Amino acid sequence: MRPHRMDGVSLSFGLIFLAIAFWWAVSQVVAVNLPPVGWIVAGGLIFFGVAGLLGAIRSGRREPQPGPVAAQAAVDVPGDLPPEMHASIVRELLDDPAGKFERDHPAR
């Protein structure tokens, strides 16, 4: 899984989740004695809230990526052809075949 940058929405929901879990745990302790299962649930909620917050904060830190490297372009002429002959072959291939046919075979 690729880490993403921290955003305010995730951080806000993480803080709200942690605040609700803490408020619930405190209200349960103050008002009524909790059975051991209640403490486990409260501890789990607090743990997941803290883990979510740490994950959101930590994902915002990234190592700088190296910049792109400029490549050197080299043009190689295929085979042992001189550049002038290679250019004439390319021009011939790019010519319109219909125009060449009309030049070679004029209409009668």
Buried (B, 14 or more C-beta within 10 A) or exposed (E): EEEEEBEEEBBEBBBEBBEEBBEBBEEBEEEEEBEEEBEEBBEEBBEBBBEBBEEBEEBEEEEEEEEEEEEEEEEEEEEEEEEEEEEEEEEEEEEEEEEEEEEEEEEE
